[in-house]
Amino acid sequence: MNLSFTVGLLIGQSSVILLLILIIKYFIFSDVDVAIEKKRKKKLKRGEGLDENVYKYKTKYESVEWINSLLSGYYGVYREYLDSNGVEIIENLLNRRSIPLLDRIEVNNFEIGYKYPQLSNARITEKGECLIDFDYNDQLLVETSSKFIINYPRERLASIPIDISIKLIRFNGCVSMSIEGGYMVVSLHSNYNLILKCQSQLGSKAKLQDIPKLEEIIINNIDNLLTTKFKQFKIKLL
């Protein structure tokens, strides 16, 4: 393992925060019908095991405690920065592109937690890939508010407040790493385990709380996101 390998793992932690941002921006406040149409047959279940193919190789697991120690120090600095600037950063990202019929999105609360991803069971496959398990067991929280704008028969005729909070409780699975040319290719195995909690409130007086099917829609869209856009990415080494 070299420095590039360590850097790749550290970069992976940052994707947890980006995951929450993408959930809110592109799936919570987007067209719900699209989310339903993309519903996958596979359901994410708590305690579901990792891909069986990961364990079929008769290789000795290597300790990665030294990497966990590096992650602990890195995450301490990272958390301190986000505690001070996280709300502003996420709010700017969420409002970078306007969404029809939706007012500006405000981030009311952001909590990054105090734990860090735990890595374990590093091993090499017959194809020369490095496999490593990860487990992120913390409570990342983002609370947002906005308004649905009614523009008929005239512009901004009325508005309906909406508040949504998303808590990422646990995310674990397996990633594989290999070298291709001048790049390190990092891939997320599809049989991951993701536990989320979502709360919502629509309206100001007659409030509709915890909109039915919303959590299911969110999980289905995250599943699509992780198995498409975040399934594989490359880190340039040279």
N, C-alpha and C positions, 0 to 999 in steps of 0.2 A: 504493500500500500504506500502511495506517495502523497505529496501535498495536494495534488490535483484531486485525488480520491476524497480527501478530507473536505476540501472546498466544495465538492459536489454534494456531499452529505449536508453541509451547513446550509447551502443554498436551498436544499429541499425543505428545511424548516420554515423558510420564509413563505413557502407556498401555502402554508396553513392560513396565514393572514390573508393572502390573496384569494384563497378559496372563499372566505366569508364575504369579501368584497364582491366577488363575482356572483355569489348566491343572491345578494340583495339587488345588485344593479341589473343583472340580465335575466333573473328568473323570478324573483319575488314581485318586482314591479314591471314585469313584462306580460305578454299575452298568455293567459292561463290555458287557453285552448291548445296552444302549441305544446305546452308541457304535458297535457293529457294525451295528445296524439303520439308523443314520443315515449309513452309509458312502456317500460321494459317488463318482460315476464319475470325476470330475476328480481327477488326482493332481498334487501340487505337485512340480515337478522343478527341480533346481538349474540356474540359468542360463536359466530360462524368461523370455522377453521380456515386456514390458509390453503392455497392451492396444493393439492396432493402431489403434483409434479415437483414441487419445490423440495420435497423430502425423499424422493426416490434415489437420490445419489448417495452413494456410500462414502461420504467425505466427512472428515472431522470438523466440528464446529470450532471456529476461532473466536477468541475473546475480542470484544470491541469496547471494553471498558475505558480504554484510553481515549477513544473517540467520544464516548459519553461524557468524560471529564471536560473535553474541549467544548462540547455542546453546552455544558452547564455554564462555563465561563462566557461563552459567546452569547448565550441566551440572557444572561444577567445584564449585559450591556445593551442588548437589543430591547429588552423589556423596559429598561430605564428610559430609553429614547422614546419608545411608543407610549409609555405612560404620560409623557409630556406633550407629545406631538401626534399621537395616534388619531384622535378625534378629527383634527384638522386635515390630516393626510387622507383618511378614509372618506371624509366628506367631499374633499376636492376630487377624488377619484370617482365617487358616485355621481357627481354632477358634471363630469367632463363632457358627457354627451346627454343632451336633453331627450326626454321621453314624452311622446305625445300624451296630452291630457293629465300629465303629472307635474305638480309644482316642484320646487327645489326640495331635495332630500336633505334632511338635517340629521346628524348623528348626535343623539342625546347622551349616549353612554358607550364606552368601549373599555372592556376589561380583558387583558391578555393572559391573566392567570399567573402562576408562579412555577409551574413545572416545565419540563422540556422533553423532547422526544427521546425515548429509550431505544437504543439499537442493540440487536443481539443476533446470535446464530449466523455469523458470517461463514460462507462456504463457497467452494468453487465447483461448478458443474462440469460435465464431460465436454461441453462446448467451450469451456474457458470463461464462462460468465461468472461474475461474483454476485451471489445472492445474499441479502441481508434483511432480517425482519425489523420492523419498527413498530413502536407503540406510543401513541401520544394520548395520555390520559389526564386531561385537565378540563377547565371550563372557560373557553374563550367566548366572550359575549359581545354582541353588537346590537344596540337598540337604536332604531331609526323612526323618524316621523316625516310625513309628507301630506299632500292633499291631492285628491282627484278633482280636476277642474272640469266644470260643465260649461261649454262654450256655445250652447244653443238655447234660445234663438239669438243670443248676443254673447260676445266674448266675456269670459269669466263671470257668467251669470250666477254661479254658485260653486261651492267647493265642499268636498267630503273629506274630513280628516282620516288618516290611516296611520296606525302605529304598528310596527313589527319589530320583534326581538328574536334573534337567533343565537342559540347557545350550542357551540360545538363541544360535546362532552368527551367523545373518544374517537380516535382514528388510528387503526392499525392494519397491518398487512405486510407485504413483501415487495421489495424493489430489486431489480437486477441491473448490474452495471457491466458494460463491456467497452472495449476500445475499438473504434472503427476509424481508420485513417488518422486524422489529427483531432478526433473528437472522442469524448467519453459519452456513451449513450446510456441514459438512465430511463428505465421503464418501470411502470407500476403494474403489478400483477392484478388481474381483474377481480380476484376473490378477496377483496379487502373488506374491512368491517368499519362502518361509519355510523355513529350515533349522534343524532341532532335533536334539539328541542326547539320548537317554534311556537311563539305566542303572537296573536294578532288582535287588533281592535279597530273596527271601522265605524265611523260616525262620531258625533259629538254628544248628542243627547240620548237618542235611542241607539245605544252602542251594540254592535255585533262583535262578540268576542270569539277568538279561536275559530276562525273560519273553517268550516268542514273541508276535509280533503287537502288543506293547505300543506300540512306536513308531508303527506304522501307525494304531493306534486313537487315539493322541494327536494325530497330524497330522490325521486325519479330523475329530476333534472341534474342533480349533482352526480348521479350515477352516469348520465349521458356525458356530462362535462369531464369527469375523471377518466372515462373510457375512450374519450376522443381527443380533446385538446391537451389533457395532462397525462395521457397514456404513455407518452414517450417524449423526451426532449434531449437535446444535445448540448454539451459543454465543450467549447473549443479549448484545446490543450496547447496548441502550437500557434 
